[in-house]
């Protein structure tokens, strides 16, 4: 591809934000270098080796509303079968089940059908959910002042708070409802439950996270003359003085060392733990993703139905909680006991391993002032899931920030 933009750009960090930025720049003919301290690409959403298995450092769920992420996955030529698409399916076995119809319907009809046919709710509770969403839609999913999600849903019936709004909030914002931003939560509901066909679909990866986007993105950049430097740590911004633009796509706690004069808000952080349990190959869940109740675990992914091997389950715990008082061995066995009622006759797992990301995401609290992509230093940009935007710390939020930084660079280079 002929060069179209005379600019030389350095991107520090090969997570989803950094690589999204690099892909957009390389596709426009910009000379781009990506520097990554690790050998493995993907940042906080990457593949790891665990007892001879390739797994992810955390189980991630994509949804149909992640349009920028899906666009770039297609752009870099990633395997089109690497995401298994299901209509919205939210299930807590023997307690609650909400499923969108298999045949796609316009957003309001699809969600109404799912609520009307939901199992585990009485008619009064179903109508309360419908009225709640109708009121949110009428208000344009906008609040005059941001509040905590717990206040937003305070008048909803307890079962809806327990099995619908609470789990959706924690999964999306990784912040307990008493602390989570209601406005950001509404942004997510707007783009998923209230948008067009397919927006609320669940997209479950059938490849590890590095192969889903980061590795194909690196090949895309290199095929267009860019370079991806693995195992290359950038400690000082001055080492990148030869570049026209520099994009810092690293976690916020790395920024003070790179750019000491950069003004950033004081973020609080929320953890995520992923507990991998390997059972006999005959162990299989009724659906690849199920909700968990009455214990530390919140969601369980059947990796055997996705990336394999059969019998491997991944249980996710989002946000701070009592589980942090347990060591990894105690936590693993507590999760096994929580799973036992779902799997009658289950035997002891062959393997239990815990991956804990202590600073997985920022705490998405009401009114949090997040930085923009531009900085006070000319031609120095930020990209990451923490920068200002509609979304919480998700893959889509990270990708959008990288795309926004790239487009601003291209605009200035014209």
FIDOVEX-980017 format. One record per residue (C-alpha): x, y, z; residue number from 1. Coordinates in Angstrom, 1 decimal. Example, Ala and Ser with C-alpha at 12.3 -4.5 7.8 and 13.67 -1.06 7.14 Angstrom:
! FIDOVEX-980017
((12.3,-4.5,7.8),1);
((13.7,-1.1,7.1),2);
END
This chain:
! FIDOVEX-980017
((0.0,0.0,0.0),1);
((1.4,3.4,-0.9),2);
((2.1,5.8,1.8),3);
((-0.7,8.4,2.0),4);
((0.1,10.3,5.3),5);
((3.6,11.7,6.0),6);
((3.8,11.0,9.7),7);
((5.8,8.7,11.9),8);
((4.0,7.4,15.0),9);
((5.1,5.5,18.1),10);
((2.5,3.5,20.0),11);
((3.6,2.3,23.5),12);
((1.6,-0.7,24.5),13);
((0.2,-3.5,22.4),14);
((-3.1,-4.1,24.2),15);
((-6.4,-3.7,22.4),16);
((-6.3,0.1,22.5),17);
((-2.7,0.4,21.2),18);
((-3.2,-2.1,18.4),19);
((-6.6,-0.6,17.4),20);
((-4.7,2.7,17.0),21);
((-1.9,1.1,15.1),22);
((-4.2,-0.7,12.7),23);
((-6.1,2.5,11.8),24);
((-2.8,4.3,11.3),25);
((-1.2,1.6,9.2),26);
((-4.3,1.3,7.1),27);
((-4.0,5.0,6.3),28);
((-0.4,4.6,5.2),29);
((1.2,6.0,8.4),30);
((4.6,4.6,9.4),31);
((3.9,3.2,12.9),32);
((6.0,1.4,15.5),33);
((4.4,-0.5,18.4),34);
((6.4,-1.1,21.5),35);
((5.3,-3.9,23.9),36);
((7.1,-4.8,27.1),37);
((5.7,-8.3,27.1),38);
((6.2,-11.1,24.6),39);
((2.5,-11.7,24.5),40);
((0.1,-9.2,22.9),41);
((-3.2,-8.2,24.3),42);
((-2.5,-6.3,27.5),43);
((-5.1,-7.2,30.2),44);
((-7.0,-9.3,27.7),45);
((-4.4,-11.8,26.5),46);
((-3.6,-15.5,26.3),47);
((-1.5,-17.2,29.1),48);
((-0.1,-20.7,29.5),49);
((-1.5,-22.6,32.4),50);
((-0.4,-26.2,33.2),51);
((0.1,-26.9,29.5),52);
((-3.1,-25.2,28.5),53);
((-3.5,-22.0,26.6),54);
((-6.2,-20.0,28.4),55);
((-7.0,-16.3,28.9),56);
((-5.9,-14.1,31.8),57);
((-9.6,-13.4,32.3),58);
((-12.8,-14.7,30.6),59);
((-14.2,-11.9,28.4),60);
((-17.6,-11.6,26.8),61);
((-18.3,-9.5,23.7),62);
((-21.7,-8.3,22.6),63);
((-23.2,-7.4,19.3),64);
((-23.1,-3.7,20.2),65);
((-19.3,-3.8,20.1),66);
((-19.3,-2.4,16.6),67);
((-15.8,-0.9,16.6),68);
((-14.2,-4.1,18.0),69);
((-16.1,-6.2,15.5),70);
((-15.2,-3.9,12.6),71);
((-11.5,-4.1,13.4),72);
((-11.6,-7.8,13.9),73);
((-13.0,-8.1,10.4),74);
((-10.5,-5.5,9.1),75);
((-7.4,-7.4,10.3),76);
((-8.7,-10.7,8.8),77);
((-9.2,-12.6,12.0),78);
((-10.9,-15.9,11.8),79);
((-14.6,-15.3,11.2),80);
((-15.5,-18.3,13.3),81);
((-13.6,-17.1,16.4),82);
((-16.7,-15.7,17.9),83);
((-19.8,-17.9,18.5),84);
((-22.9,-15.7,18.4),85);
((-26.0,-16.5,20.6),86);
((-29.2,-14.4,21.1),87);
((-29.2,-12.8,24.5),88);
((-29.3,-15.6,27.2),89);
((-29.1,-14.8,30.9),90);
((-29.6,-17.9,33.1),91);
((-29.2,-18.8,36.7),92);
((-30.0,-22.5,36.7),93);
((-33.3,-23.4,38.4),94);
((-33.8,-19.8,39.5),95);
((-34.0,-17.4,36.5),96);
((-33.8,-17.5,32.7),97);
((-34.2,-14.8,30.2),98);
((-33.6,-15.6,26.5),99);
((-34.2,-13.5,23.4),100);
((-36.0,-15.2,20.5),101);
((-33.9,-17.2,18.1),102);
((-35.4,-15.3,15.2),103);
((-34.2,-11.7,15.3),104);
((-36.8,-9.0,16.0),105);
((-36.5,-5.2,16.3),106);
((-35.0,-4.3,19.7),107);
((-38.1,-3.3,21.7),108);
((-40.0,-6.4,20.5),109);
((-37.1,-8.8,21.1),110);
((-36.5,-7.6,24.6),111);
((-40.3,-7.5,25.4),112);
((-40.6,-11.1,24.2),113);
((-37.6,-12.1,26.4),114);
((-39.1,-10.4,29.5),115);
((-42.6,-11.8,28.9),116);
((-41.3,-15.4,28.5),117);
((-38.7,-15.1,31.3),118);
((-38.7,-17.9,33.8),119);
((-38.5,-17.2,37.5),120);
((-40.4,-14.0,37.4),121);
((-44.0,-13.2,38.2),122);
((-46.1,-11.1,35.9),123);
((-45.8,-8.1,38.3),124);
((-42.0,-8.3,38.0),125);
((-42.0,-8.7,34.3),126);
((-44.2,-5.6,33.9),127);
((-42.0,-3.7,36.3),128);
((-39.0,-4.4,34.1),129);
((-40.9,-3.4,30.9),130);
((-42.0,-0.1,32.5),131);
((-38.5,0.6,33.8),132);
((-37.0,0.2,30.3),133);
((-39.9,2.2,28.8),134);
((-39.1,5.1,31.1),135);
((-35.4,4.9,30.4),136);
((-36.1,4.9,26.7),137);
((-38.4,7.9,27.0),138);
((-35.6,9.8,28.9),139);
((-33.1,8.9,26.2),140);
((-31.2,6.8,28.7),141);
((-29.9,10.0,30.2),142);
((-29.9,11.2,33.8),143);
((-29.9,14.9,34.8),144);
((-27.3,13.9,37.4),145);
((-25.2,10.8,37.7),146);
((-26.1,8.5,40.7),147);
((-25.2,5.1,41.9),148);
((-26.8,2.1,40.1),149);
((-28.3,1.0,43.5),150);
((-30.3,4.2,43.6),151);
((-31.4,3.8,39.9),152);
((-32.8,0.4,40.5),153);
((-34.0,0.9,44.1),154);
((-37.7,0.6,43.2),155);
((-37.3,-2.5,41.1),156);
((-38.5,-5.8,42.6),157);
((-35.8,-7.7,44.5),158);
((-35.6,-10.6,42.0),159);
((-34.9,-8.1,39.2),160);
((-32.2,-6.5,41.2),161);
((-30.7,-9.9,42.1),162);
((-30.9,-11.7,38.7),163);
((-31.1,-9.0,36.0),164);
((-29.9,-5.4,36.8),165);
((-27.3,-6.3,39.4),166);
((-25.5,-9.0,37.4),167);
((-25.6,-6.9,34.2),168);
((-24.1,-3.9,36.0),169);
((-21.3,-5.9,37.6),170);
((-20.5,-7.7,34.4),171);
((-20.3,-4.5,32.4),172);
((-18.8,-2.0,34.9),173);
((-16.9,-4.4,37.2),174);
((-18.0,-2.1,40.0),175);
((-20.6,-3.0,42.8),176);
((-24.0,-1.5,42.2),177);
((-23.7,0.7,45.4),178);
((-20.7,2.4,43.8),179);
((-21.3,2.1,40.1),180);
((-22.2,4.9,37.7),181);
((-25.8,4.8,36.7),182);
((-25.2,6.9,33.6),183);
((-22.5,4.6,32.3),184);
((-24.7,1.6,33.0),185);
((-27.5,3.3,31.0),186);
((-25.1,3.9,28.1),187);
((-24.5,0.1,28.0),188);
((-28.2,-0.7,28.2),189);
((-28.9,1.9,25.5),190);
((-26.5,0.3,23.1),191);
((-27.4,-3.3,23.9),192);
((-31.0,-3.9,25.0),193);
((-32.5,-0.9,23.3),194);
((-30.5,-0.9,20.0),195);
((-31.2,-2.7,16.7),196);
((-31.1,-6.4,15.8),197);
((-28.1,-8.3,17.1),198);
((-26.9,-5.6,19.5),199);
((-27.7,-7.7,22.6),200);
((-26.3,-10.9,21.1),201);
((-23.6,-12.7,23.2),202);
((-20.4,-13.2,21.3),203);
((-18.3,-15.9,23.0),204);
((-14.7,-16.3,21.8),205);
((-13.7,-19.7,20.4),206);
((-10.1,-18.7,20.2),207);
((-7.8,-17.3,22.9),208);
((-8.0,-13.5,23.3),209);
((-4.5,-12.9,21.8),210);
((-5.5,-14.8,18.6),211);
((-8.9,-13.1,18.5),212);
((-7.5,-9.7,17.6),213);
((-4.0,-8.7,18.9),214);
((-2.0,-11.2,16.8),215);
((-3.9,-10.7,13.6),216);
((-3.7,-6.9,14.2),217);
((0.1,-7.2,14.6),218);
((0.3,-9.0,11.3),219);
((-1.9,-6.4,9.6),220);
((0.4,-3.6,10.8),221);
((3.5,-5.4,9.8),222);
((2.1,-6.2,6.3),223);
((1.7,-2.5,5.8),224);
((5.2,-1.5,6.7),225);
((4.8,-1.0,10.4),226);
((6.7,-2.8,13.1),227);
((5.7,-4.5,16.4),228);
((8.5,-4.6,18.8),229);
((7.8,-7.3,21.5),230);
((9.7,-7.6,24.8),231);
((10.7,-3.9,24.3),232);
((10.0,-1.7,27.3),233);
((9.9,2.1,26.9),234);
((10.9,3.7,30.2),235);
((11.3,7.3,29.1),236);
((9.3,9.4,26.6),237);
((12.6,11.0,25.5),238);
((13.6,7.8,23.7),239);
((10.7,8.4,21.3),240);
((11.8,12.0,20.4),241);
((12.2,11.1,16.7),242);
((8.5,10.4,16.2),243);
((6.0,13.0,15.0),244);
((3.3,11.6,17.3),245);
((3.4,9.4,20.4),246);
((0.5,7.4,21.7),247);
((0.7,6.0,25.3),248);
((-1.6,3.0,25.3),249);
((-0.4,1.5,28.7),250);
((-2.2,1.1,32.0),251);
((-2.5,4.4,33.9),252);
((-0.2,3.4,36.7),253);
((2.7,3.2,34.1),254);
((2.1,6.8,32.9),255);
((3.9,8.7,35.7),256);
((7.2,7.1,34.9),257);
((6.8,7.7,31.2),258);
((5.3,11.2,31.3),259);
((5.8,12.7,34.9),260);
((4.1,16.0,34.0),261);
((1.0,14.3,32.8),262);
((-2.0,15.3,34.9),263);
((-4.3,12.3,35.7),264);
((-7.2,11.8,38.1),265);
((-6.7,9.5,41.1),266);
((-8.3,6.3,40.0),267);
((-9.6,3.6,42.3),268);
((-9.3,0.1,41.0),269);
((-11.4,-3.0,41.0),270);
((-10.1,-6.6,40.7),271);
((-11.2,-9.6,38.6),272);
((-10.5,-13.2,39.5),273);
((-10.8,-16.1,37.0),274);
((-10.8,-19.6,38.5),275);
((-10.0,-22.4,36.1),276);
((-11.2,-25.9,37.1),277);
((-10.5,-28.9,35.0),278);
((-13.0,-31.7,35.3),279);
((-13.4,-35.0,33.3),280);
((-14.2,-34.4,29.7),281);
((-17.8,-35.5,30.2),282);
((-18.6,-32.4,32.3),283);
((-20.6,-30.0,30.2),284);
((-22.9,-27.1,31.1),285);
((-26.4,-26.6,29.6),286);
((-25.2,-23.3,28.0),287);
((-21.7,-22.0,27.5),288);
((-22.3,-19.1,30.0),289);
((-24.3,-19.4,33.1),290);
((-24.9,-17.1,36.1),291);
((-24.0,-18.2,39.6),292);
((-25.7,-17.3,42.9),293);
((-25.1,-18.0,46.6),294);
((-21.3,-17.9,46.5),295);
((-18.2,-16.0,45.4),296);
((-18.5,-16.9,41.7),297);
((-20.7,-14.8,39.5),298);
((-20.4,-16.4,36.0),299);
((-19.2,-19.7,34.7),300);
((-17.9,-20.2,31.1),301);
((-17.8,-23.7,29.7),302);
((-14.5,-23.5,27.9),303);
((-15.0,-27.0,26.5),304);
((-17.8,-25.6,24.3),305);
((-15.7,-22.7,23.3),306);
((-11.9,-22.9,23.2),307);
((-11.5,-26.3,24.8),308);
((-10.5,-28.7,26.2),309);
((-13.8,-30.4,27.2),310);
((-14.3,-30.3,31.0),311);
((-12.5,-27.0,31.5),312);
((-14.7,-24.4,33.3),313);
((-13.8,-20.8,34.0),314);
((-15.5,-19.0,36.8),315);
((-15.4,-15.2,37.0),316);
((-15.6,-12.9,40.0),317);
((-15.9,-9.2,39.2),318);
((-15.2,-6.4,41.6),319);
((-14.1,-6.3,45.2),320);
((-15.8,-8.6,47.8),321);
((-15.3,-11.2,50.6),322);
((-13.5,-13.5,48.2),323);
((-10.4,-11.4,48.6),324);
((-10.0,-12.6,52.2),325);
((-9.3,-16.2,50.9),326);
((-6.0,-17.4,49.5),327);
((-6.1,-19.0,46.0),328);
((-6.4,-22.5,47.3),329);
((-9.3,-21.7,49.6),330);
((-11.0,-19.7,46.8),331);
((-10.6,-22.5,44.3),332);
((-12.3,-25.1,46.6),333);
((-15.0,-22.7,47.5),334);
((-15.8,-22.3,43.8),335);
((-15.8,-26.1,43.3),336);
((-18.4,-26.4,46.1),337);
((-20.5,-23.6,44.5),338);
((-20.5,-25.5,41.2),339);
((-21.4,-28.9,42.7),340);
((-25.2,-28.3,42.7),341);
((-25.1,-27.5,39.0),342);
((-23.3,-30.7,38.2),343);
((-24.8,-33.7,40.0),344);
((-22.3,-36.5,40.6),345);
((-19.4,-34.2,39.9),346);
((-16.0,-35.5,40.9),347);
((-13.0,-33.5,42.3),348);
((-11.4,-31.3,39.6),349);
((-8.0,-32.5,38.2),350);
((-6.8,-28.9,38.3),351);
((-7.7,-25.6,40.1),352);
((-5.9,-22.4,39.2),353);
((-6.7,-18.8,40.0),354);
((-5.7,-15.8,37.9),355);
((-6.2,-12.6,39.8),356);
((-5.9,-9.2,38.2),357);
((-5.8,-6.8,41.2),358);
((-6.2,-3.7,39.1),359);
((-8.3,-5.1,36.3),360);
((-10.4,-2.0,35.7),361);
((-10.9,1.4,37.1),362);
((-13.9,1.8,39.5),363);
((-16.6,3.2,37.3),364);
((-18.2,5.6,39.8),365);
((-20.7,8.4,39.4),366);
((-19.3,11.6,37.9),367);
((-15.8,10.2,37.5),368);
((-13.7,12.7,35.4),369);
((-11.7,10.6,33.0),370);
((-9.0,12.1,30.8),371);
((-9.4,12.7,27.1),372);
((-7.1,11.3,24.4),373);
((-5.3,14.7,24.0),374);
((-2.8,15.8,26.5),375);
((-1.2,19.2,27.3),376);
((1.9,18.0,25.5),377);
((1.7,18.6,21.7),378);
((1.3,15.4,19.7),379);
((1.2,13.2,22.8),380);
((-2.0,11.1,23.0),381);
((-3.6,8.6,25.4),382);
((-5.4,5.4,24.6),383);
((-6.9,2.9,26.9),384);
((-10.2,1.7,28.4),385);
((-9.9,4.4,31.1),386);
((-10.0,7.5,28.8),387);
((-13.2,9.5,28.5),388);
((-16.1,7.9,26.7),389);
((-19.5,6.4,27.0),390);
((-18.3,3.0,27.9),391);
((-16.8,1.5,31.1),392);
((-13.5,-0.4,31.1),393);
((-14.4,-2.9,28.3),394);
((-12.7,-4.2,25.2),395);
((-15.0,-1.9,23.2),396);
((-14.0,1.1,25.3),397);
((-10.3,0.3,24.7),398);
((-10.7,-0.1,21.0),399);
((-12.8,3.1,20.6),400);
((-10.1,5.1,22.4),401);
((-7.4,3.7,20.1),402);
((-9.5,4.5,17.0),403);
((-10.2,8.0,18.3),404);
((-6.5,8.7,18.9),405);
((-5.6,7.5,15.4),406);
((-8.3,9.6,13.7),407);
((-7.1,12.7,15.6),408);
((-3.5,12.0,14.4),409);
((-4.7,11.6,10.9),410);
((-6.7,14.8,11.0),411);
((-3.7,16.8,12.1),412);
((-1.4,15.1,9.6),413);
((-3.6,16.0,6.6),414);
END
